[in-house]
Amino acid sequence: MKKRHYSTEFKLEAVVRLSYKRDNIKELANELGVQVQRIYKWRATYRETSSLTVVSKKQEASLEVKQLRKALKETQLELEILKKAVHIFSKSDGKSISL
């Protein structure tokens, strides 16, 4: 018997759109001309890849939050330095500038 290869689109269609909406996987497998075990295998594979995607997205978001917090601290420090510089220079001129 010749080994069949299924496209990724076919697998995702079978798993995401069809298998989770059906109660009877055996009927679905017969309709698609696929073994029942293969559908369960595709489900497991899809579940693993989707959970990895979620984890990586959370890590990216966490990294972005850290970078933004660091940038905010740097900006706040620069602002404080500028305020102090304005205060120092305004004392020497005798003029007062408030920010």
C-alpha positions as CSV (number, residue, x, y, z in Angstrom):
1,M,0.0,0.0,0.0
2,K,1.3,3.4,-1.0
3,K,2.0,5.9,1.8
4,R,-0.2,9.0,1.5
5,H,1.0,12.5,2.3
6,Y,-1.4,15.1,3.5
7,S,-1.0,18.8,3.1
8,T,-0.7,21.0,6.2
9,E,-3.9,22.8,5.2
10,F,-5.8,19.5,5.0
11,K,-4.5,18.5,8.4
12,L,-5.5,21.8,10.0
13,E,-8.9,21.7,8.4
14,A,-9.5,18.2,9.6
15,V,-8.3,19.0,13.1
16,V,-9.4,22.6,13.8
17,R,-12.6,22.9,11.9
18,L,-13.9,19.4,11.8
19,S,-12.7,17.1,14.5
20,Y,-13.4,19.4,17.5
21,K,-16.9,20.1,16.2
22,R,-17.9,16.5,15.7
23,D,-18.8,14.0,18.4
24,N,-17.9,11.0,16.3
25,I,-14.3,11.0,15.1
26,K,-14.7,7.6,13.4
27,E,-17.3,9.0,11.0
28,L,-15.2,12.0,10.2
29,A,-12.2,9.7,9.5
30,N,-14.4,7.6,7.1
31,E,-15.6,10.8,5.3
32,L,-12.1,12.1,4.9
33,G,-10.6,8.7,4.0
34,V,-8.1,8.8,6.9
35,Q,-7.4,6.5,9.7
36,V,-8.9,7.5,13.1
37,Q,-5.5,7.2,14.8
38,R,-4.1,9.7,12.3
39,I,-6.7,12.4,13.3
40,Y,-5.8,11.9,16.9
41,K,-2.1,12.2,16.1
42,W,-2.7,15.4,14.1
43,R,-4.7,16.7,17.1
44,A,-1.8,16.0,19.5
45,T,0.7,17.6,17.1
46,Y,-1.5,20.7,16.6
47,R,-2.0,21.0,20.4
48,E,1.8,20.9,21.0
49,T,2.6,23.5,18.3
50,S,-0.2,25.9,19.4
51,S,0.8,25.7,23.1
52,L,4.4,26.5,22.0
53,T,3.2,29.4,20.0
54,V,1.3,30.8,23.0
55,V,4.3,30.4,25.3
56,S,6.6,32.2,22.8
57,K,4.1,35.1,22.4
58,K,4.0,35.5,26.2
59,Q,7.8,35.5,26.3
60,E,7.9,38.2,23.6
61,A,5.4,40.3,25.4
62,S,7.3,40.0,28.7
63,L,10.5,41.0,27.0
64,E,8.8,44.0,25.4
65,V,7.4,45.1,28.7
66,K,10.9,44.9,30.3
67,Q,12.3,47.0,27.4
68,L,9.6,49.6,27.7
69,R,10.1,49.9,31.5
70,K,13.8,50.4,31.0
71,A,13.2,53.1,28.4
72,L,10.7,54.8,30.7
73,K,13.2,54.9,33.6
74,E,15.9,56.3,31.3
75,T,13.5,59.0,30.0
76,Q,12.4,59.9,33.5
77,L,16.0,60.2,34.6
78,E,16.8,62.4,31.7
79,L,13.8,64.6,32.5
80,E,14.9,65.0,36.1
81,I,18.4,65.9,35.0
82,L,17.0,68.5,32.6
83,K,14.8,70.0,35.3
84,K,17.8,70.3,37.7
85,A,19.9,71.9,34.9
86,V,17.1,74.5,34.2
87,H,16.8,75.2,37.9
88,I,20.6,75.7,38.2
89,F,20.8,77.9,35.1
90,S,17.8,80.0,36.1
91,K,19.4,80.8,39.5
92,S,22.4,82.2,37.9
93,D,20.4,84.5,35.6
94,G,18.1,85.7,38.3
95,K,15.1,84.4,36.3
96,S,12.9,81.6,37.3
97,I,11.5,79.1,34.8
98,S,9.1,76.5,36.0
99,L,8.4,73.2,34.2
